[in-house]
Amino acid sequence: MSCASSTEKVARPPSVRVSPFSPRVCITIAVDDSENETGASLAGGARVYQFQYDLGPRQALSVPDQLAYQDTPFTFELPAETFLDPVYGDELALGVMLADGSPLPAGGWLSFDPLAGRFSGTPTPGERRSYELVLYADNPLGTRTLSNAFRVDVVLPPDADCAEAYALWVTGQFAPEVLADAGLEASVWGMQANPDGDPYCNLLEMLFGTSATEATPTQSTVRKLAGSQLLVSFPLSDAFPEDCVKVEWSSDLQEWSTEGVSMSFEGAGPGMRQVSALVAPPGEHPRLFVRIGTTESGGVPDFQVLYDAWTPTHFPPGVINDPGLEATRWGMAADPDGDRLCNAVEMLFGTSPVVWNPRPAAFEPRPGGGGTLDFPVADGFPEEFVHVEWSTDLRVWSRDAVSLSYAPGGGGTRQASALVSPAGGPPRLFVRIVPGP
């Protein structure tokens, strides 16, 4: 832009200094021209130029994740200070989109009022989707800034029962066609199923806020206190009703109790709480086991917690506290005595992980295919953690067509008998014993 035509004589200031922190600056330029009529008509006048700096809007406050309860009106209003612009402070236009850049679905339960900066809506059983969102703010010059991505998750009310909460949670973990297949309940989408093969069944994955289809590292910790007291700590998802959580203890893995257990809940991050359970049973107990469960299921043992309680009876603290020895000494898959029975199987059999043991399992083939596998199970070892699988190629394993029965044994064990009868009577059959969920 030129300040004057080529024929004008303009008296310019020797220098013009503009601070970059001054959003709007007016510069007055005097005009003195007596050599032409056009310029003469402007003599003694001035031209005013206004320069505006676009410093752009910016996010000043992070938008936190939100929880909406099914069948309950939801409202969330943005603080006025969420976005700031040093030039156009109150002239920003707000909007929202999904985290992938697509617009907020018009048919969904959630709506956004950009003038008020307010989210509102009521999730229902038929429309209860959760959202991952991003806000944006535009100033009058069209400069845009984006917020952090945040979630609006739909959960059941705190007083909902566990079955209702699970029915909501499982829809976000598995495809509709999987959930519609009743044959996959036991192995994939049911509460007790463990499709990712980690130490946690689906119900505990929901409780911990972890994925049902991705292996999860240990979530709970157990610390021994004075006497027979233990402190159990674990994360709790906001999707899991607090009233459904319980921690139980046992001295023999047969009788379980909540007596002397007190739990406290604290915020631990978006969508999560941290649970601390003080287990202080009456009397003295040389061995103490704990499990995390639900009021509805009667208690779902945490296999990792059971194993963590078993290891101190076979390995000294100096070994257990050394992470470098997990793979070879004290871990579930370790075999420190070289008898080809990993520690988790030694726990199931009731044998010692540091003393070589002859294999206590025996398989008897049956005419026409299949057979019977007999093996000991330690008294108190939960039967829901005893599994027998079969394969014809050592690659794909199945628990179908397997029935387990138990008979009294001796020496602290009972005798398990697994009838393996796959259809078709395959010519080759491999079987294995799998402890865990």
N, C-alpha and C positions, 0 to 999 in steps of 0.2 A: 504494500500500500504506500503510495506517495503522499507526503504531507502537503504538497502544493504542485501546481502545474509547472511545466518547464519554463514558463515566462514570468512566474512569480518570483519576487524577491522576498524571501522569508527570513525574518530575524529569529534565528534559532538560539536557544540557550547554549552556552558553551558545552554543557554536558547535562544529560538527564540520568539520574540514578534511581532505579526502581528496585525496591526490596523484594526478593522472591517470597517473602512472607506476608506481603501486602496483597490481599486477594484482588482488590479493584483499585486501580490507580488512574487518576485523571491528569492529563498533560495538556496545558494550554499553550498554544503557539500563536504569537502575535504576527500579524501580516501588515507589511508596509510597502505599498507599491504605488508609485505615482507615474509609471511609464506607460501604462495602458489602462483603458477604461475599466476593463473587467477587474483588474487588480485594484484600481483606484476606488472602485465602489466598495471594496473590502478594507480599504485602508483604515487603520485605527481599530479594526475588529479583531476577532480571535476565533480560532477553531479549537474545539475540545475533543480529544480522543480518549476513550475509556478502554483500558486494557484489563482483561479479566484472566486470572490464573485459575486453571482447573487442577486443583490438587487431588481431586477425586474422592469418592466416599471410601470409608474403611470400616472394617468390623472392629468394634471396641469391646464387645462382650461375646463370649462363646455361648452358643445355644446348647443347652443340656438335653440329653435324651429324656423322653417323656413316657409315662405309662398311662394307658387308657384301660378302663375296666369295662368288660362286656356288659351291655344293658345299662350303663351309667353315663350320663352326659359328661363329655370331656371338653374342657376349655383351657387354652394356654395362650396368654397374651405376652408378646415380646416386650421386654423393658424398652423404654424410649431411647436408652443409650446403647442399644445393640449396634446400630450403625451411626457413624458420625461423618460429617463433611464440613471442613473448616470454612467453606464458601457458602454452600447451600444447605445449611444445617437442618432446616425444617422443610426442605423442598424435595426430599428424596421419595422416590416411588418404590414401594416394596413389592416383591413377588416371591413365589415359591415354585420349585420343580422337584421331581424325583432326582435322586443322586446320579442317575444315568443321563440326566438332561431332558428327559421327557416330562410333559406336563403332569400335574396332579390329576389323577383320573376323575373325570366328572361324575362317574357313577359310584364313587367310593363313599364311605361314611364320613370322611374327613374333608372339611372345607377351610378356606383361608380368606379372611377379610383383609385386603392389603391396606385399606385406609386406617383401620383400627389396629393392624398388626396382630390379629387374633385368629387362632385356630379353634375350631369347634366341631362337634359332631357326637354321635352316639353309636358305637359299634354294637352290632347285633349278632346273634348266632349265624344268620345268613350272610352278613357282611362285616367281617371282623379282621380284615387284612391289616398287617403292620406296614409301616412306611419307613423308608430311609430318604430323608429330604435334604435339600439345600435351599437356603433363602438367597435372594439377591436384592441389591439396592442400586437404583439408577438415579443420577443427578440430572438436572435439566439439560446438561450438555451431552447426555447419553453415556457418560462414563459409568461403568458397572463394577461392582465388587460382589464377591460371593462369600457366604458364610461357611463355617465348618459343616460337614455332613453330620446329621443327627437323626435319631430314630424316634418314632412314635410306635411303641409296641402295645399290642392288645393282649391283656391277660384277664383271667377270671378274677372276680372279687376275692379279697383275702379270706372270706368265709366259705369259698367254694370247696367242694370235696375234691379228693385227689383224682378220681376218675374223670370228672369234668375237666380239670386242668390238663390231664394227660391227653384227652380227646382233642383239646385245642392245640397243645404243643406238637403232637405227632403230625398234624397236617402241615407244619412247617419243616418237617424232617424228611418226609417221604412223598413220592409222587402219588396222585390220586389212584392210578391203576395198581400201585403196590398195596395201598390201604384197602382197596376193594377186593384183594385176593385173600380170602380167609385162610388159605393154605400157607401163607407167609407170616401169619401172626406169631407162631412159635419161634421162628428163626429170624424175622426181620423187624416187624413193626409192633409187636406186642410188648407189654410192660417188662416182661422177663427176658425178652429176646436180647441178643448181643451181636448185632450184625457186623460190628467192626472188630470183634475179637479182643477187645481190651478188657481190663478187670471189671467193667461196669455194664450192668444191664441198662436198657433204655430208660427205666424209671429213675435210676441214679444219674444217667446223663442229663435228664430233664432237671433233676434236683440241683446238679452242679452247674447247669447252664452250658454244658458241652455238647458236641455234635454226636449224634447216634451213628454216624457213618464214617467217622474219622477216629483213629486210635487216640485215646486220651491218656496223658501221663497222670501219675498219682495226684489226686485232689485233696485227700485228707491227710492230716498229720496227727500222730498220737505221741504225747509226751508224758512220761511217768513222773508223778509227783510223790509226795511223802506217803508211806504206807501203801495201801491198795488204790490210791487215787490216780486217775488218769485225766489228761486234758486233751480232748478231741477237737480239732479245728478243721473246718471245711467251708467252701463257698456255697452259697445258696442263691439260685436264680430267683429273680422277682416273679418269674412265671410259675414258680412252685409255691403253693399256699403255705404260709408259715405254720398254720395250725396243723398241717399234715405231717410235719417233720418230727421224728423222735429218734433218740439215741438210747440203745439198750446195752446192757452188760450181761455177761455170763461167766461162770467159772468152769463150766464143763461143756459148753457149746450145745447144751440140750435145753436147759431152763434159762429163759431170758427175762430181764427185769428192767424197769425204768426207775426203781427206787434209788434215791440218792443222786439222781441226774438233774442238773440244772443247766438251762441253755440261755445264752444271751445272743442278741443279734445287733450287728452294727453295719452301717453302710460301708461298702468296699469298692464302689465304682459304679459306672453306668449299668443299670439293670441287675446289680449283684449286691448281696449282703454277705457278711462274714459271720459264721456261727462258731461260737466257742461253747463246748459242752463239758462241764466239770462232772466227771463220773466219780462219785464218792460212796461206794456201796458200804453198807454196814458190815462190821466184822473184818477179819483179815482173809485175804484170798491169795494164795501163792501164784495162781494163774488167773488172768483176767482178760476176757475178750470183749470187744465192743462191736456193735454194728449200727449202721445208719439206716433208718427205715421210715415208713409212713404209717400213720394211724389206720389207714384203710387196709393196707396189705398185711399188717401184722408184723412188719419188719423185713426189709430186704437186706441181707447181710452184705457188707462191703468186702469182697474177696481180698482186696488189698489190705484192708484193716485186719482181717483174720490172719493173713500171712505175716503182717507186721507184728502181730502178737505172738505168732509161732516162732519166728526167727530168734528172739532173745533166749529161748529155751534151748537153742542148739549152737548159737555162736556168741562169743564174747562181745561186749560193746565196742572194743577197739576194732573188731572186724566189721561189724555192722555199720559203724560210722565212717568207714573208708569207702568212698564211692568207687575207687579203683578196683575194689574186690567184688563188686556186685556181679559182674559177668562170670567170675570163676568161683566165688565162695558162697555169698549169701543171697544172691538174686533168685527169683523164681525159676529161671531157666538154667541156673548153674548146677553143676554136678561135681561137687568137691571130692566125693569119695570114689568117683570113676566107675560106679556100678550101672551107668546108663539109665539111671532114674533121676530126673531133675528134682530140685528141691520141692517144687509144688506137688509132684507126684509122691515124693517121700512123705509130705504132710498128709496127703490123702490116704496112703497106705498105713500111716502110723509108724513108719520106720525112721531110722536116724540118717540124716544127710551127711554125716561124717564117718559112718561105718559102712563098709561094703555089704550090700544085701543081695542075696539071690533073688531073682525075679519072682515075686509072689503071684503073678497072674498066669493063668493057664487057659488055652483056647482049645475047645473040642469041636472039630468039624462035624457037620450033620450031613447025612445022605441027601443029595439033591441040592446042596448049597447052604450057605450060612453056617451057623454054629453057635456055641455058648462060650462066653468068656467069664471066668470066675476070678475074683480078686478080693482082697480085704479092703475094708474102709474103716478108718479110725473112728472110734466112738466119738460122737459129737461133731464129726465133719459133716457139714450140711449136705443133705442129699441133693438139693438143687444145684450144687456145685460139682456133682458127679455126672460125667457124660462119657458115652462110648460112641465112637464114630467108626465108619467103615468106608473103604475105597476099593476100587478095582484097578487103579493106576497110580496110587500114591500122590496124585495131584488134586483131585476133587474128592472132598470128604463129606459124608452125610450122617445125620443123626436120625434119619427116617428109618422105619422098620426095626427099631431097637427098643426092647422092653427090659426094664431093670427091676429086679426084685432083691430083697434083703432077707438074710437069715441070721440068727445069733451066731457069733463067732467065739472068740476067746482072746485073752491077753489084751483087752482094750480095743478090740476090733469087732466088726460084724462082717459077714460074708455077702458080697454082692455077686449077683449072677445076671449077666446081660445076654438075652437071646437076640441074636443078630440074624434077621431073615430077609435080606433084600430080594425083591421080585426078580424072577428070571433065573435064579440060581447061578450067578456068575462063576466061571471056572476058577478065577483067581479072586481072593478076598483078603484084604488087609484090615486089621482092626487096631484101634488105639484108644487109650484112656485119657480123657482130657479133663483136668480139674479147672474149675472157674465158672463164670456166669454162662 
